[in-house]
Amino acid sequence: MSRRILLVLILGIFTAVGAQTDSLVIQEQELGLCTWNGTIVTSSGSISGWTGPGFIDVENGIGKAVSWEIYVQAEGTFLFTWRCAFGGTATNLRDARLLIDGNSAVDSLLFPYTTTWSNWAEITPVPVHLSAGDHKIRLEALCSGGLANLDYLKILGSGLSAWECSPQYTLTVGSNDTSRGSVSYGPVQALYDKGTMITLRARARPGFFFQSWTGDEPGADSLHSFAIRRDVTAVARFLPEAVLSRIDTTILGYATVQDDRGTPWLVTGGAEGETLAATTLEELRAGLESPGPCTVQFSGEIAGSTVIAIQSDKTLLGVGKAAHLRGIELAINGARNVIIRNVILSHVPDAGETNDAMSINGGSQNIVIDRCEFFSDRDHGKDYYDGLLDIKNRSSFITVSNCAFHDHWKAILISSGDTQYADSLIRITLHHNHFYNIGSRLPLIRFGKAHIFNNFYQNCDDAINTRMGACVRVERNYFENVGKGLFSDYSAAEGFIQLVDNHFGGASYITAPLCSFDPPYAYADRMHKVELLPALVPARAGTLVPADKVVAAPGRLSLSQNYPNPFNPVTLLRYYVPGSSSVTITVYDRLGKEVATLVDGLRSGENRVEFRGDELPTGIYFITLRAGVQVVTRKILLLR
């Protein structure tokens, strides 16, 4: 149909409804506007010309949407239009679909290019027939650019009013690999009213196991239910059973969870892929920047003045005492499931391509930095080098452990500015690190939460600076010859603290304002007495630290929580036996009946054991570790 014929039809409809002047306009922050993927902008230095309190800047992406709700007094045909602006250089990427009550009313609406973001215009009105009653209106992007900026919705016709919203949301369910397992969900609908209960189901195929639900509603159970309160994408993570023998279960901290409830994340790094040996900068870059899982090993010194962009599912492993990257920045941007271990990073100037020795950006998650060494020198002034480690832009669930940071001015920055409110998502664990000869930022943190335990601070000017509402749990740390141990300076708002059994020595420290949180992961068996740290941490922090030297406090029998938990049908446990002892590990059902014996014999140090529940029904089981008179029990859950 030509545009001229369409205009004639619209004019005919407009005449048929009485050439009315009645119309309903719904602005931002008004009754009738329900949900939006994006931001309501009320002030801008570069965009002008909107009406009302502001405009909606919709996120990029197919399916991104804005919704409204109206009430119609009498059945009729009404004309819909939107005042919009569409600038930039991409001139044909803002078309949309109009849905009424979940059904498609107009399959394709043209939102024309307006040349600039400050040039606003109403689109050509489209007729829609509505029955009497309330109606849910949804404008949904058809293209990757999302929608145009929207100033208001206007509906021409009489007897219309804005209506109190019943927000509706979308649900997308999938798996990380359909060959590994299947997923289903219910109820199956195009849109869901707020509060609708959703149930997800995941079932692993033979040779694989379900690890967790990831995405907007993380969950540990293969049968996972929640009330929908936003657009949700849920992905079942299935892993091969063989990967359990290749991962390091000694990793702890925020890197091992997905949320504040402690939904587990098994950090595998590149364990599912091949292992590459890199001898040059080019080989190092090729492995770490490649798609898919991969472990990259290197030894000796590799020097340069460049940035390596590490992708998801990677392990970078230094081999030997001097696996050294000099002048090379490691950048983790929008990646997940990365391990950096046994690597020296030094002398990365704030010039050219490089900025920090390591940067974690763009919402990266589940990152482990372990047994590494970071340093430069303090001979060039404070600004010649920037940070040793920056964590910002919504990056979260990160563990930095057993590392040495030394001879530098500004070490660790967490969140880059006082207006980065989205960084309240940040969660980080710092444990068993040695900080010495540092000027400041150990760390400097804004907005997020940090669990800082069993670190040794030595010969530093300033240590922990909590700002802009950040909450830091500072637990069993040792400060020696430090100026300011814990403080809140240089921001518009203070940060918060939780102090647990620290030795500050002569360092100054604040005691308020207070916050409180319990870390959502187990760590008691890795906690050491604070008086042991000056001897213990320097001997263990940095490269070439054996894993069995950092597992448990001396003299303590320990049994880790199984991974994964819940499991189906295989799971892995780690246990530590001080000295040498006769050990039994037995599995019981909830009635106390013995169902399996996993270990029966002499053991010492760090060990692992696998438990398979192929022939057992769904349910709760108990694993008991006995060594001499000491007994430890863990509850596990098998889900079919």
C-alpha positions, -999 to +999 in steps of 0.1 A: +000+000+000+014+034-009+019+061+017-006+083-001-034+057+001-025+051+038-028+088+045-062+089+028-074+060+049-062+076+081-079+109+072-111+089+065-109+073+099-102+106+115-133+121+099-154+091+109-145+096+146-158+132+143-126+151+134-121+152+171-097+173+189-097+150+219-064+132+226-046+115+253-009+123+258+012+102+283+045+117+293+073+103+314+067+100+352+029+101+346+001+077+351-001+053+322+036+048+316+044+013+328+078-001+319+108+008+297+141-007+288+164+022+292+166+055+310+143+085+315+165+115+307+155+148+325+186+168+317+211+167+289+240+189+277+237+177+241+200+171+235+172+196+237+136+202+224+116+176+243+083+184+261+073+175+296+097+163+322+121+144+299+123+117+273+130+079+272+164+069+259+157+032+250+185+006+252+199-008+220+187-043+210+159-062+192+129-066+215+138-036+238+104-020+246+083+006+263+048-001+276+018+019+286-018+012+299-050+031+290-087+028+296-112+031+267-148+041+276-164+029+243-153+007+215-139+025+185-109+031+162-081+054+175-050+069+160-017+062+177+014+084+173+047+090+191+068+122+193+104+110+187+139+120+178+163+098+158+198+112+150+233+099+146+247+082+115+226+050+114+195+062+095+173+031+093+175+012+125+146+023+147+114+006+133+091-010+158+062-033+164+030-023+182+013-049+205-020-044+222-027-068+251+001-090+239-012-093+203+004-077+173-016-047+162+009-032+137+037-055+126+060-026+115+059+010+124+083+034+107+102+058+129+119+081+104+153+096+107+151+131+121+187+141+113+196+151+149+187+139+184+172+174+191+149+174+161+116+160+174+086+150+152+054+129+155+053+098+134+025+092+109-005+082+130-017+045+127-053+033+133-060+007+160-094-007+168-099-010+206-128-025+226-141-009+258-120-015+288-083-013+298-055-021+273-018-028+276+002-011+249+037-022+240+061-006+215+089-032+207+121-026+187+125-046+155+162-037+149+195-039+169+195-001+173+165-003+196+139+024+195+141+061+187+142+085+217+105+089+228+091+121+241+055+110+245+027+087+234-003+104+218-037+087+211-063+106+191-099+099+201-125+105+228-132+087+260-095+078+267-077+080+300-044+068+314-047+037+335-029+023+365-003-001+352-001-038+354+036-041+343+044-069+318+077-085+312+094-109+288+111-142+295+139-158+275+151-193+285+180-212+270+212-232+277+249-226+272+250-256+248+219-275+237+240-306+231+248-308+268+213-305+282+177-294+277+156-267+293+118-260+296+097-235+315+062-226+324+038-210+320+046-203+283+034-168+274+045-139+252+043-115+281+040-120+319+022-098+344+044-086+373+045-113+400+037-143+378+054-174+391+079-189+367+093-224+369+124-234+350+136-269+344+170-281+333+181-317+325+217-327+317+225-352+290+248-382+298+284-371+304+273-336+316+260-320+347+238-290+355+259-263+373+235-234+378+210-210+362+228-178+351+214-145+338+188-122+355+175-148+380+204-171+391+196-203+408+214-234+420+185-259+415+177-275+382+141-269+391+140-232+398+110-209+405+107-172+410+082-143+406+089-123+375+095-086+383+115-075+352+125-087+318+144-120+324+169-139+305+178-173+321+205-196+308+212-231+321+249-237+325+258-274+317+294-286+321+311-318+311+317-342+340+353-345+329+360-309+337+357-316+375+391-333+375+408-303+358+396-274+379+410-258+411+384-261+439+406-242+463+393-209+447+371-191+471+355-157+475+331-137+454+344-152+422+327-184+431+291-170+434+267-151+412+246-131+437+244-121+473+224-153+480+255-173+472+242-190+440+273-209+430+295-204+399+321-230+391+352-211+379+366-232+351+386-206+332+399-223+301+397-259+314+372-270+288+395-260+259+430-268+247+462-257+263+485-235+243+522-227+250+530-191+241+566-179+236+559-145+219+535-116+224+517-126+192+510-161+204+499-148+238+475-124+222+461-150+197+453-175+225+438-150+250+418-131+224+404-161+207+367-172+211+360-203+232+377-218+262+415-219+262+444-222+287+475-202+277+508-209+294+540-190+291+574-186+309+602-161+309+597-124+301+575-110+273+578-073+269+558-047+249+537-016+250+502-028+241+469-042+255+458-078+254+420-081+255+412-113+274+380-130+263+356-152+284+365-188+295+403-182+296+431-192+319+465-174+317+490-195+336+526-185+342+551-214+343+581-211+366+591-183+389+596-156+363+566-156+339+567-119+334+547-095+313+565-061+312+548-030+298+517-050+287+482-043+300+458-072+305+423-059+298+392-080+307+362-062+292+327-077+293+342-112+299+332-140+323+350-170+338+386-159+336+416-171+357+450-152+358+475-172+379+513-171+386+520-141+364+542-111+371+529-078+357+551-047+359+561-013+345+529-005+325+531+033+318+500+055+315+508+064+279+498+053+244+476+022+244+483+012+280+468+026+312+469+000+340+487-032+346+454-050+346+419-036+340+385-053+346+357-035+329+323-037+312+303-059+336+329-086+337+321-114+362+336-144+380+372-134+376+401-149+396+435-132+401+456-156+421+493-158+430+504-129+409+529-101+414+522-065+405+548-037+407+565-008+389+587+017+408+582+050+427+610+069+408+589+085+381+563+104+402+527+096+409+513+100+374+538+082+352+521+049+360+484+047+368+469+017+386+482-018+391+446-031+391+414-013+381+379-028+386+350-007+373+319-003+351+297-028+369+323-056+370+316-079+399+322-112+416+360-111+416+386-127+438+421-113+442+441-138+464+477-146+474+491-118+453+520-093+460+515-056+452+545-034+458+566-004+448+539+017+433+520+049+440+483+040+433+475+003+435+439-008+433+409+013+421+374-001+424+349+021+406+362+051+387+341+081+399+316+096+423+288+094+397+292+057+388+262+046+407+258+014+387+290+002+404+269-006+435+268-040+419+305-046+425+315-075+448+351-083+454+372-105+478+408-096+487+425-122+508+461-133+517+477-105+497+509-087+506+509-050+501+542-032+506+559+001+496+526+014+482+514+050+482+476+045+483+445+026+470+446-007+488+419-005+477+401+027+469+365+015+466+332+033+458+296+020+459+302-018+460+310-043+486+344-057+494+355-086+518+390-078+528+405-105+550+439-119+560+460-094+541+493-080+553+499-043+548+535-032+552+553+002+547+524+019+530+512+055+532+474+049+528+456+016+527+418+011+525+397+041+514+359+034+514+338+061+496+303+068+482+284+043+502+307+014+497+307-013+524+339-030+533+342-059+557+378-056+570+386-089+588+418-101+604+442-080+585+477-069+598+490-034+594+527-027+599+542+008+595+511+021+577+499+057+579+461+056+573+449+020+576+412+026+570+396+059+561+369+077+540+382+108+522+380+128+490+344+120+479+310+137+482+298+109+505+314+086+530+318+048+527+309+023+554+329-002+574+326-035+593+356-043+615+365-078+626+396-086+647+423-065+628+457-055+640+462-019+630+494-013+649+502+024+647+479+030+616+450+053+620+415+040+613+379+050+614+353+031+634+321+046+617+298+047+598+290+011+601+276-014+577+273-052+579+271-082+556+279-118+557+300-131+528+278-155+507+305-182+506+325-205+530+359-193+541+364-202+577+387-231+569+410-206+551+410-180+578+443-175+598+449-158+631+459-123+626+492-127+645+504-153+620+501-130+589+535-112+590+553-146+586+526-164+566+515-140+539+549-129+525+560-165+522+529-174+502+519-143+482+532-139+447+542-165+421+550-202+425+529-208+457+518-244+459+480-248+461+482-271+492+500-243+511+469-221+512+441-245+517+434-246+554+444-232+587+472-253+603+459-283+623+424-281+611+405-310+594+383-295+566+358-307+541+347-283+514+311-280+502+307-302+472+308-287+437+283-285+421+256-285+447+228-295+439+243-321+415+232-347+389+247-372+389+284-364+398+300-340+422+335-332+436+347-326+472+380-313+485+392-322+519+423-314+540+440-337+565+466-321+588+496-345+592+489-381+582+458-400+595+435-429+588+405-413+570+370-425+560+345-405+540+310-420+541+277-410+524+244-414+543+208-407+532+185-386+553+174-416+574+210-424+584+215-454+561+250-457+546+248-455+508+285-452+498+321-452+512+343-429+492+376-431+511+389-456+536+427-454+542+457-433+551+456-397+538+474-364+544+473-328+531+450-317+503+429-343+485+399-346+462+372-372+459+344-377+434+309-389+443+285-404+417+248-407+425+237-425+393+216-451+412+203-429+439+170-411+440+166-373+443+171-361+479+193-348+506+224-368+516+251-363+542+289-368+536+309-374+568+347-371+570+364-389+599+401-386+608+409-399+643+386-382+667+378-353+644+345-354+623+332-330+597+298-334+579+284-317+548+248-317+535+245-323+497+215-324+474+210-347+444+184-335+419+172-356+390 
